[in-house]
Amino acid sequence: MNPLELELVTREVAKRVTSARRNPGDRPWADGYPMEGDRRACLAYLRQLPFFGGRSRSDPFGYYQILEAGVVVGGIGFHGPPKEGMVEVGYGVVPSVRGRGVATDALRQMLRFAASRPDVTRVRGRTTPDNIASQKVMLSAGLTHVGRDPEFLHFEIRTADVS
């Protein structure tokens, strides 16, 4: 597997992801990117960004593109800044890279980032009960199953436990 990079998107790139229109200067996109989850994540990210600070404004608790060999193969990010020390993470990768540890590696990178922040003490993720692959990603990255509600299974890790 090629080493992965995570790249925080700017406001302008997030807008292009929501419309599935890549500019020639953007990183190349793998077939199937952006997925519906990437579009929704970028829309939410755009709503959390302040309008001041220029067109390229970004926030470290936002949406990152997952790059493998310079090609965007998915996205990962936080559902906003920390609240009471907790952030929630979400991710997705295109079908052509699934099953190779790409999502797990990206999640581990995000966990290390979260652990480096003094305002974050826990990271939470959630998935539907039928999404076995996502459950395996979270468990492999060190999160533990902490509960469920009618729609989702919930996973969590304390940043002090991130290696």
N, C-alpha and C positions, 0 to 999 in steps of 0.2 A: 504494500500500500504506500502511495506517495504521502509525504508529510502534508498535513492539513494546515491551512491558515484560516483564521477568522478575521473578517474585515467589517468593521462598523460602517454601516451605510450612512450617507448624508441624506438630508431632506430630498435633494433632487433625485438621487438613486432610488430612494424609497418610493417616490412618486412614479418612477418608471417601472418599478416592480409591480405596483398596484395596477398599472395599465398593461403590463406584460410587453412593454416596448423598450428594448435595449438600444442605447445610443452606441455609435461606433467606438467611442472612447471607453465604454464600460468593459468590464471583464467579460469574456465569453461565457455563455450560459449553456449548461448541459441540456440535452433533450428532456423535456418535461418540467423545466424550471421557467418561471415560478409556478409552484403548485398553489392551490387555493389557500392553503395555510399560510404561505408566504405573503400572498396578497392581503389577507386579513391581518397578519402580523404587521405589515408595513402601514396599513391604514391606522391601526391602533398606535403605532410608533409615531406617525405623523401627528396624531391628535395630542400626544404627550409632549411634543417638542414645542418650545416657545417660539413665537414668531420673530423675536429679536435675535440678534447674533448672526445675521446674514443668511443667505440662501443655503449655505453648506452646513448649517447648524446640525449637530448630532448630540446624543446623550449616551454615555457608556452603559446605561441600563436600557438599551434598546435592541435593535435588530441587527444581526451580523450575517453576512453571507459566508457560507462554508465553501472554501476554495480547495480543490484538489488539483495539483499541477497547474494552478492559475485559472482553472475553470470553475464557475459557480455550480456546485452540485446540490445546494440546499441552503437552508437558513436555520438560525438558532438565535434565541434572544430572551430577554427578560420581559415580563408583562408589565414593566414599569419600575420605578425606583423602589428602594426598600420601604416597607411599612412594618414598623415595630421589629426591625431587624431581619425581616423575611422578604425574599424575592421568589417569584415563580418563573420557571424557565419552560420554554417550549421549543420544539425543533422538528425538522423534517428534511429528508434527503430524497433525491430522485430515485426511481426504481433501479436504474443501472448501477448504483453504488450500494444498494442495500445488501446487508448480510456480510459486509467486509469490515465492519468496525468503524465506519466513517462517523456515524451519529454518536457512537460511544466516545470516540476520541474528541469530537467537537464538544460534547457535554462535559467531559473531563476538563477541557480547556476553560470552559465557562465556569465550572466549579472552582478552579484555581483562581480565576479572576475574582469571583465572588468572595473567596476566602481571603483575598488580599485587601479587601475593603473593610475598614473598621466599622462601617455602618451596617454590615451584613453578618448575621449570625446563623441563618438557616436558609437553605434553598429547597424549594418544593417544586414538584412536577406532578402532572396528572395525565391519565390516559383512560380510554374506555376499556372495560373488562375484556373485550374481544381483541384488543391490539396487543397481542403477545410480544411482537417484536419491540414495541416501545417499552413494555414492561422489562424486557431483557436488557435493553439499553440502560434504563435507569438503575436496575440492579447491578449491572456490570460496572457502572460508573460509581457505585458506592451508596446510592440512595436505598432506603429501606421502605417497605410498604408500611404505611402508618394508618390507613383507613380507607373507607369508601363512602360514597353517597349514592343516590339512585343512578347517577350517570357515570361517575368516574371512580377510579382507584387513585389514591393519593400516595405519593412517595416523598421522602424528605431526607435531608442530610444536614447535620450541623457543620458549619464551616470549619470548626476546630477538628473535625474528623476527615477533612479533605486532604488527600495525600498528593 
